[in-house]
Amino acid sequence: MTGEWGNAAIRLRDIKKTYLMGKVPVEALRGLDLDIADGEMVAIMGPSGSGKTTLLNVIGLLDAPSVGSYKLTGDEVAKLSDRRRSQLRNKRFGFVFQVYNLLPRLTVVENVMIPLIYGGVPKRQRRPRAQAALEAVGLADRVKHRPGELSGGEQQRVAIARALVNEPTCILADEPTGNLDSKTGAAIIELIQRLHAERKVTVVMVTHDAGIAARAERTVQLQDGMVVNGEAAQ
């Protein structure tokens, strides 16, 4: 898409998000502006309480801004129906969290199949697609294992496979290495970089680690719910 929209897949303008803690309003985002280009890899950094996770939740349609404009590939999100937002969330976004959120009683391949079930993918297609996603993250030999039989790094790889299985255009990762040792964390970031390069997906990653942020094409700094620096990574 060209013109005013340019190549920004995600465009946020004057985004504010206020929560009520009891009766006390708390401003998590305070007039935030941000563009993210299609296929870009962006790291989001900032101190605790700066609004990083809230921003990720807004981008991923897990939460709605209190005020402001969010355009996703040109469509104003606030004008979309709940059903349409749910469809977009399932199809466009893959989520990777610090906590792996794997169901312990299911096998690895069954965990990866879950988004396909919610997405209405025919049953005969689910297992082959889940197995292909696991192969992409190097876990083709673990499909019948359960999460408790895997290391932390392997569980995060399963979570990444689950995020990829619906072939999203954007991966949202919230501290994806937060529960991992440095060596395993570096391997996970290398995996995300490789998948970004091979599949041309947009990656938006929250991290507190400057070394990990340096792997992205651009680092966006948040402070007090606003963008204070969004320069390209050197």
N, C-alpha and C positions, 0 to 999 in steps of 0.2 A: 504494500500500500504506500502511495506517495503523497506529496503535498504536505499539509500541516501536520499530518500524523507521522510522516517520515517512516523510519523503520522501528519505532518504539512499539513493542508488543504490549508493554505495560506502561500506562501513563497515570500518575497520581498527582492531583492538584489540590492544595489546601486541605489535605486529609487530617481530620481531627477524630480522635477516639477517646471517649470519656466513659469510665466505669464508675459504678457506685460501690464504695466499700462501706457497707452499712448505709448511712445517710450522707457520707462524705464523697463528693465527686473527685475522681482522680483522673487527670489528663495523661493518657499514655502516648498519644500522638497530638501534636500541637501545630497544625498547619503545614504538614509535610508535603513537599514536592519531590517527585522522583520519576525519571524515565528509565526504562530498561529495554534495550534493543532485543529484537528477535535473535536468538542464538548466542547471546552474550553470557559470560560467566562473571557474576558479581558477588563479592563478599560484603556482608553487612557487619560492621563492628560498632562498638560503643560500650560505655559502662553499664553495669547492672541498673535496670530501671529506665534505660534510655528509649525503650520502645521497640527493640529489635524483633522479639517474638510477636508482638502485636502487629507490626508491619508485615511479617511473614504470613500471619493469619488473615490479614486483610487481602494481601495479594492472592492467597490461595482460596479465597471465598469461604474460609472457615468462620470469618467474622466480618461484619459490615461496619464501615466508618460511620461515626455519628454525624459528620459533616464532610463535604468535599466531593470531588469528582474522581472516579476510578474508571478509566477506559481500558478495556481488554481487547486488543486488536481492533480498536475503533469503536467498540460497543460500550455504551454507558451502562455499567453493571447495575446501578440502582434502578434502571428501567426494565431490567430483566425479571421474569417471573421466578419464583422460588424453584420451580421445576427446572427451568433453564439454567439457573445458577448451579443447581445440583449436578446437572448434566455436564456443564463446563468444568466443574471441580473434579469430577470423576475422569473426564476425558483429557483435559488440558494439563492437569497437575499431577505430579507424583510427589509424595511426601516422605521425607526421611527425618526421623527424630533422634534425639540423644538417647531416649529409651526406645528399644527396638519394637515394642508393642507386638510381639509375636505371640500367637496363641499356643500355649505349651502342649495341648493335647493333639494338635494337628501336626502332620508332617511338614517338612520344609516346602514341598511342592504345593500342599494344600493351603499353607499360609499365603503363598504367592498367588494362588488362584482367587483369593477373596475379592480383590477389586474387579475381576472379570465377572464374578457372580453378581455383584452390585451393578455392574455395567450392562448386564443382560446379554453377555456373550454366550452363544450356544454351548451346551455342555461338552460336546465333542471337540470343541476348539480350546477349551480351558487348559487342560493338562499339557498339550503340546506347546502352547504359548508360555505357560509357566516354566516348563522345562527349558525352553529356549532362553528365557530371561535368566534362569539360574546358570545356564551355560555361559551367558554373556558376562556374569560376574565370577566365573571360575568355580562354580559349585555343582557341576553336572553330576558329580559322584555323591552328592549329599541329599538327593531328592527325597529319600525315604526316611532320613533322620528326623528327629524331633529337636526343637530349639535347645532343650536341656543337654543335648549331646554335642553341641557346637561350642566353639570358643566365642568370645565377644566379637572378634573381628568377623568371624563367619556369620554370626547372627546379624551383624550390620550389613553384610553382603546380601543376606536374605532380604532384609528390609529394603535395600536398594533394588534388588530384583523385583520385589513387590511394587516399588515405585515406578519401575520401567514397564511393567507387564501390559499396561494399557497404552503403551507408546505415547506418553504425554509429550507436549511441546515444551514443558517447563518442569524442572525438578526443584523443589523447595526443601532445603536441608537446614534443620535447626540444631546447631552444635553436633554434627554427625560423628565427631571424634571425641566428644566429651567424656565418654565412659571407657575410652580405650587408651592403652599405653602409647607412647610416642611412635614406636616403630609400626604398630598396627594402624594407628591413626594416619600415619604417612601413606601406608598402603591403601587405605580407604580413599584418601584424597586423590591419590594417583589413579585409582579406579574411576572416581567421579570425573576427573580431568579427561581420562581416556574416553569414557562414554560421551562426555560433552563434545569432544573432538570428532568422534566417529558418527554420532547420531545428530549432531548440530542442534542439540536441545539447549534451551535457556537454562541456566543454573543460578539460583539465588540462594546463597549460603550464609547463615549466621554463624559467626565464630568469634571467640575471644583471643585466638592465637594469631599474632601478626605474621608468623611464618606461613601458616595455612592461607591467610588472606592474600599473601603475596603471590600465591599460585593462581589467583583469579585475574581476569583482565582488567577489573576495576574494583576499587575498594570504596565503599560508601560509609562514612562515619556519621553515627547518630549521637545526639546529645539532647536530653530533655525533650524527646519526642520530635525532633526536627533534624533534617540533614544539615550537617555543618561542613562536610567535605565529601565530594564525590569524584575525585580525580581518578584518572586512569592509573592502574598499578604500574610501577616502574620495573 
